Amino acid sequence: MPIIDVTLIDGRTPERKAALIRELTDAAERVLGVPRESIRVLLRELPAENWGVGGEPKAASRS
């Protein structure tokens, strides 16, 4: 059973997260040749202040 674990900065819409889950599932099914029912996708969301980029919290930057 493939498990795809993705960590994101929070703030994306439920629709975008659903689309990501679909696309990752499609890719795993195609590349690995496993039934989609066996594929698990985990989305872990972190607040921007818990995400560092270039030594600074992401919440402090504009990009």
C-alpha positions in Angstrom: 0.0 0.0 0.0 1.7 3.2 -1.1 1.5 6.1 1.3 2.2 9.6 -0.1 2.9 12.1 2.7 2.8 15.8 1.8 3.6 18.7 4.1 2.2 22.1 3.1 1.9 25.6 4.5 -1.8 25.9 5.5 -4.2 28.1 3.6 -5.2 26.2 0.5 -8.8 25.6 -0.3 -10.5 22.3 0.1 -10.9 22.1 -3.6 -7.2 22.6 -4.3 -6.3 19.9 -1.7 -8.9 17.5 -3.2 -7.3 18.1 -6.7 -3.8 17.4 -5.3 -5.0 14.2 -3.7 -6.6 13.1 -7.1 -3.5 14.0 -9.1 -1.1 12.2 -6.7 -3.3 9.2 -6.7 -3.5 9.2 -10.5 0.3 9.4 -10.7 1.0 6.6 -8.2 -1.6 4.4 -9.9 0.0 5.0 -13.3 3.7 4.8 -12.3 3.5 2.0 -9.6 0.8 0.0 -11.2 -1.2 -0.5 -8.0 -5.0 -0.2 -7.5 -6.0 3.3 -6.5 -8.0 1.8 -3.6 -4.7 0.9 -2.0 -3.1 4.4 -2.3 -3.2 6.7 0.7 -2.4 10.4 0.5 -1.8 12.3 3.7 -1.8 16.1 3.7 -0.1 17.7 6.7 -0.6 21.5 7.1 1.6 23.7 9.1 1.0 27.3 10.0 3.4 29.7 8.2 5.0 30.7 11.4 6.2 27.1 11.8 7.8 27.1 8.4 11.3 28.6 7.9 12.7 29.8 4.6 16.2 31.3 4.4 16.5 31.5 8.1 13.2 33.4 8.6 9.7 32.3 9.4 7.6 32.0 6.2 5.0 34.2 7.9 7.5 37.1 7.9 8.1 37.0 4.1 5.8 37.8 1.2 6.8 34.9 -1.0 
